[in-house]
C-alpha cells in the first residue's frame, strides 16, 4: 500500500499541518509529562491502526528515555506492572476517548474520577486535548495511507519549522 497523498507537499495541507503542529506544541509545553503524552499517543494510535503514528510516538518516546519494556507493554497496560496509577488513568482515558463509537457512555465516570485523582486542571485540559489531537492525527495518516517505518526522531518538528 503506497501513500495516496503527501500532506507535506500540498500547499493547503502544509498550512493546515503547521497549525495542527502548533496545537501539538502547546500540549507538549504543558505540565503533562512527556512520557504520559507519548504513552497516550501511542495507545490511541495502536487502537486506530495508524502505523505512521505508532512509529512516530514509539521512536519519540524512546529518544526521550522511555524504556523498551514499557513501550512493548502499552497495548497490554492493564495486564502489566510497569505503569503508575496516574499513567493507567491516562491510558484508560485515551482508550475510552478513542473508542467513543464502541461505548454509549464515552468516558466512564470511573475513569474520569481516576483522571481527576491524579492530574490537576491544566494537565487534564492537556490530556483531553491530546486525546482529541492524536485521534485526528491518526485519521489524517490512515486516510492518506501514510505508512510507518521511516520516521526519525525530530523529523516531524523539522518539517514545520
MODELLER restraints for C-alpha pairs under 7 A, 6 or more apart:
rsr = mdl.restraints
at = mdl.atoms
rsr.add(forms.Gaussian(group=physical.xy_distance, feature=features.Distance(at['CA:2:A'], at['CA:145:A']), mean=6.65, stdev=0.5))
rsr.add(forms.Gaussian(group=physical.xy_distance, feature=features.Distance(at['CA:3:A'], at['CA:144:A']), mean=5.88, stdev=0.5))
rsr.add(forms.Gaussian(group=physical.xy_distance, feature=features.Distance(at['CA:3:A'], at['CA:145:A']), mean=4.61, stdev=0.5))
rsr.add(forms.Gaussian(group=physical.xy_distance, feature=features.Distance(at['CA:3:A'], at['CA:146:A']), mean=5.21, stdev=0.5))
rsr.add(forms.Gaussian(group=physical.xy_distance, feature=features.Distance(at['CA:3:A'], at['CA:147:A']), mean=6.98, stdev=0.5))
rsr.add(forms.Gaussian(group=physical.xy_distance, feature=features.Distance(at['CA:4:A'], at['CA:144:A']), mean=4.94, stdev=0.5))
rsr.add(forms.Gaussian(group=physical.xy_distance, feature=features.Distance(at['CA:4:A'], at['CA:145:A']), mean=5.86, stdev=0.5))
rsr.add(forms.Gaussian(group=physical.xy_distance, feature=features.Distance(at['CA:5:A'], at['CA:144:A']), mean=5.49, stdev=0.5))
rsr.add(forms.Gaussian(group=physical.xy_distance, feature=features.Distance(at['CA:7:A'], at['CA:13:A']), mean=5.21, stdev=0.5))
rsr.add(forms.Gaussian(group=physical.xy_distance, feature=features.Distance(at['CA:7:A'], at['CA:14:A']), mean=6.25, stdev=0.5))
rsr.add(forms.Gaussian(group=physical.xy_distance, feature=features.Distance(at['CA:8:A'], at['CA:14:A']), mean=5.04, stdev=0.5))
rsr.add(forms.Gaussian(group=physical.xy_distance, feature=features.Distance(at['CA:18:A'], at['CA:160:A']), mean=5.67, stdev=0.5))
rsr.add(forms.Gaussian(group=physical.xy_distance, feature=features.Distance(at['CA:27:A'], at['CA:126:A']), mean=5.56, stdev=0.5))
rsr.add(forms.Gaussian(group=physical.xy_distance, feature=features.Distance(at['CA:27:A'], at['CA:130:A']), mean=6.73, stdev=0.5))
rsr.add(forms.Gaussian(group=physical.xy_distance, feature=features.Distance(at['CA:28:A'], at['CA:34:A']), mean=6.96, stdev=0.5))
rsr.add(forms.Gaussian(group=physical.xy_distance, feature=features.Distance(at['CA:30:A'], at['CA:126:A']), mean=6.56, stdev=0.5))
rsr.add(forms.Gaussian(group=physical.xy_distance, feature=features.Distance(at['CA:31:A'], at['CA:123:A']), mean=6.00, stdev=0.5))
rsr.add(forms.Gaussian(group=physical.xy_distance, feature=features.Distance(at['CA:32:A'], at['CA:123:A']), mean=5.09, stdev=0.5))
rsr.add(forms.Gaussian(group=physical.xy_distance, feature=features.Distance(at['CA:32:A'], at['CA:126:A']), mean=6.68, stdev=0.5))
rsr.add(forms.Gaussian(group=physical.xy_distance, feature=features.Distance(at['CA:35:A'], at['CA:61:A']), mean=6.67, stdev=0.5))
rsr.add(forms.Gaussian(group=physical.xy_distance, feature=features.Distance(at['CA:35:A'], at['CA:66:A']), mean=6.88, stdev=0.5))
rsr.add(forms.Gaussian(group=physical.xy_distance, feature=features.Distance(at['CA:36:A'], at['CA:87:A']), mean=6.31, stdev=0.5))
rsr.add(forms.Gaussian(group=physical.xy_distance, feature=features.Distance(at['CA:38:A'], at['CA:57:A']), mean=5.73, stdev=0.5))
rsr.add(forms.Gaussian(group=physical.xy_distance, feature=features.Distance(at['CA:38:A'], at['CA:61:A']), mean=5.74, stdev=0.5))
rsr.add(forms.Gaussian(group=physical.xy_distance, feature=features.Distance(at['CA:39:A'], at['CA:74:A']), mean=6.95, stdev=0.5))
rsr.add(forms.Gaussian(group=physical.xy_distance, feature=features.Distance(at['CA:40:A'], at['CA:90:A']), mean=6.66, stdev=0.5))
rsr.add(forms.Gaussian(group=physical.xy_distance, feature=features.Distance(at['CA:40:A'], at['CA:91:A']), mean=5.62, stdev=0.5))
rsr.add(forms.Gaussian(group=physical.xy_distance, feature=features.Distance(at['CA:40:A'], at['CA:94:A']), mean=5.84, stdev=0.5))
rsr.add(forms.Gaussian(group=physical.xy_distance, feature=features.Distance(at['CA:41:A'], at['CA:57:A']), mean=6.60, stdev=0.5))
rsr.add(forms.Gaussian(group=physical.xy_distance, feature=features.Distance(at['CA:41:A'], at['CA:134:A']), mean=5.88, stdev=0.5))
rsr.add(forms.Gaussian(group=physical.xy_distance, feature=features.Distance(at['CA:42:A'], at['CA:54:A']), mean=5.59, stdev=0.5))
rsr.add(forms.Gaussian(group=physical.xy_distance, feature=features.Distance(at['CA:42:A'], at['CA:57:A']), mean=5.58, stdev=0.5))
rsr.add(forms.Gaussian(group=physical.xy_distance, feature=features.Distance(at['CA:42:A'], at['CA:58:A']), mean=6.69, stdev=0.5))
rsr.add(forms.Gaussian(group=physical.xy_distance, feature=features.Distance(at['CA:43:A'], at['CA:74:A']), mean=6.33, stdev=0.5))
rsr.add(forms.Gaussian(group=physical.xy_distance, feature=features.Distance(at['CA:43:A'], at['CA:75:A']), mean=6.40, stdev=0.5))
rsr.add(forms.Gaussian(group=physical.xy_distance, feature=features.Distance(at['CA:44:A'], at['CA:94:A']), mean=6.03, stdev=0.5))
rsr.add(forms.Gaussian(group=physical.xy_distance, feature=features.Distance(at['CA:44:A'], at['CA:95:A']), mean=6.32, stdev=0.5))
rsr.add(forms.Gaussian(group=physical.xy_distance, feature=features.Distance(at['CA:44:A'], at['CA:98:A']), mean=6.17, stdev=0.5))
rsr.add(forms.Gaussian(group=physical.xy_distance, feature=features.Distance(at['CA:44:A'], at['CA:134:A']), mean=6.95, stdev=0.5))
rsr.add(forms.Gaussian(group=physical.xy_distance, feature=features.Distance(at['CA:44:A'], at['CA:135:A']), mean=6.73, stdev=0.5))
rsr.add(forms.Gaussian(group=physical.xy_distance, feature=features.Distance(at['CA:45:A'], at['CA:53:A']), mean=5.88, stdev=0.5))
rsr.add(forms.Gaussian(group=physical.xy_distance, feature=features.Distance(at['CA:45:A'], at['CA:54:A']), mean=5.64, stdev=0.5))
rsr.add(forms.Gaussian(group=physical.xy_distance, feature=features.Distance(at['CA:45:A'], at['CA:138:A']), mean=6.18, stdev=0.5))
rsr.add(forms.Gaussian(group=physical.xy_distance, feature=features.Distance(at['CA:46:A'], at['CA:54:A']), mean=6.42, stdev=0.5))
rsr.add(forms.Gaussian(group=physical.xy_distance, feature=features.Distance(at['CA:48:A'], at['CA:138:A']), mean=6.60, stdev=0.5))
rsr.add(forms.Gaussian(group=physical.xy_distance, feature=features.Distance(at['CA:50:A'], at['CA:138:A']), mean=5.54, stdev=0.5))
rsr.add(forms.Gaussian(group=physical.xy_distance, feature=features.Distance(at['CA:50:A'], at['CA:141:A']), mean=6.78, stdev=0.5))
rsr.add(forms.Gaussian(group=physical.xy_distance, feature=features.Distance(at['CA:50:A'], at['CA:142:A']), mean=5.83, stdev=0.5))
rsr.add(forms.Gaussian(group=physical.xy_distance, feature=features.Distance(at['CA:51:A'], at['CA:147:A']), mean=5.45, stdev=0.5))
rsr.add(forms.Gaussian(group=physical.xy_distance, feature=features.Distance(at['CA:51:A'], at['CA:148:A']), mean=4.44, stdev=0.5))
rsr.add(forms.Gaussian(group=physical.xy_distance, feature=features.Distance(at['CA:52:A'], at['CA:141:A']), mean=6.77, stdev=0.5))
rsr.add(forms.Gaussian(group=physical.xy_distance, feature=features.Distance(at['CA:52:A'], at['CA:146:A']), mean=5.93, stdev=0.5))
rsr.add(forms.Gaussian(group=physical.xy_distance, feature=features.Distance(at['CA:52:A'], at['CA:147:A']), mean=4.90, stdev=0.5))
rsr.add(forms.Gaussian(group=physical.xy_distance, feature=features.Distance(at['CA:52:A'], at['CA:148:A']), mean=3.76, stdev=0.5))
rsr.add(forms.Gaussian(group=physical.xy_distance, feature=features.Distance(at['CA:53:A'], at['CA:138:A']), mean=6.53, stdev=0.5))
rsr.add(forms.Gaussian(group=physical.xy_distance, feature=features.Distance(at['CA:55:A'], at['CA:148:A']), mean=5.28, stdev=0.5))
rsr.add(forms.Gaussian(group=physical.xy_distance, feature=features.Distance(at['CA:55:A'], at['CA:149:A']), mean=5.99, stdev=0.5))
rsr.add(forms.Gaussian(group=physical.xy_distance, feature=features.Distance(at['CA:55:A'], at['CA:151:A']), mean=6.47, stdev=0.5))
rsr.add(forms.Gaussian(group=physical.xy_distance, feature=features.Distance(at['CA:56:A'], at['CA:151:A']), mean=5.92, stdev=0.5))
rsr.add(forms.Gaussian(group=physical.xy_distance, feature=features.Distance(at['CA:58:A'], at['CA:71:A']), mean=6.82, stdev=0.5))
rsr.add(forms.Gaussian(group=physical.xy_distance, feature=features.Distance(at['CA:59:A'], at['CA:153:A']), mean=6.02, stdev=0.5))
rsr.add(forms.Gaussian(group=physical.xy_distance, feature=features.Distance(at['CA:60:A'], at['CA:153:A']), mean=5.38, stdev=0.5))
rsr.add(forms.Gaussian(group=physical.xy_distance, feature=features.Distance(at['CA:63:A'], at['CA:153:A']), mean=6.78, stdev=0.5))
rsr.add(forms.Gaussian(group=physical.xy_distance, feature=features.Distance(at['CA:70:A'], at['CA:82:A']), mean=6.34, stdev=0.5))
rsr.add(forms.Gaussian(group=physical.xy_distance, feature=features.Distance(at['CA:73:A'], at['CA:80:A']), mean=6.85, stdev=0.5))
rsr.add(forms.Gaussian(group=physical.xy_distance, feature=features.Distance(at['CA:86:A'], at['CA:118:A']), mean=5.31, stdev=0.5))
rsr.add(forms.Gaussian(group=physical.xy_distance, feature=features.Distance(at['CA:89:A'], at['CA:111:A']), mean=6.35, stdev=0.5))
rsr.add(forms.Gaussian(group=physical.xy_distance, feature=features.Distance(at['CA:89:A'], at['CA:114:A']), mean=5.53, stdev=0.5))
rsr.add(forms.Gaussian(group=physical.xy_distance, feature=features.Distance(at['CA:89:A'], at['CA:115:A']), mean=5.30, stdev=0.5))
rsr.add(forms.Gaussian(group=physical.xy_distance, feature=features.Distance(at['CA:90:A'], at['CA:115:A']), mean=6.47, stdev=0.5))
rsr.add(forms.Gaussian(group=physical.xy_distance, feature=features.Distance(at['CA:92:A'], at['CA:111:A']), mean=6.41, stdev=0.5))
rsr.add(forms.Gaussian(group=physical.xy_distance, feature=features.Distance(at['CA:93:A'], at['CA:107:A']), mean=6.61, stdev=0.5))
rsr.add(forms.Gaussian(group=physical.xy_distance, feature=features.Distance(at['CA:93:A'], at['CA:111:A']), mean=6.32, stdev=0.5))
rsr.add(forms.Gaussian(group=physical.xy_distance, feature=features.Distance(at['CA:94:A'], at['CA:131:A']), mean=5.77, stdev=0.5))
rsr.add(forms.Gaussian(group=physical.xy_distance, feature=features.Distance(at['CA:96:A'], at['CA:106:A']), mean=6.10, stdev=0.5))
rsr.add(forms.Gaussian(group=physical.xy_distance, feature=features.Distance(at['CA:96:A'], at['CA:107:A']), mean=5.14, stdev=0.5))
rsr.add(forms.Gaussian(group=physical.xy_distance, feature=features.Distance(at['CA:97:A'], at['CA:106:A']), mean=6.47, stdev=0.5))
rsr.add(forms.Gaussian(group=physical.xy_distance, feature=features.Distance(at['CA:97:A'], at['CA:107:A']), mean=5.95, stdev=0.5))
rsr.add(forms.Gaussian(group=physical.xy_distance, feature=features.Distance(at['CA:97:A'], at['CA:131:A']), mean=6.62, stdev=0.5))
rsr.add(forms.Gaussian(group=physical.xy_distance, feature=features.Distance(at['CA:98:A'], at['CA:135:A']), mean=6.65, stdev=0.5))
rsr.add(forms.Gaussian(group=physical.xy_distance, feature=features.Distance(at['CA:100:A'], at['CA:106:A']), mean=5.02, stdev=0.5))
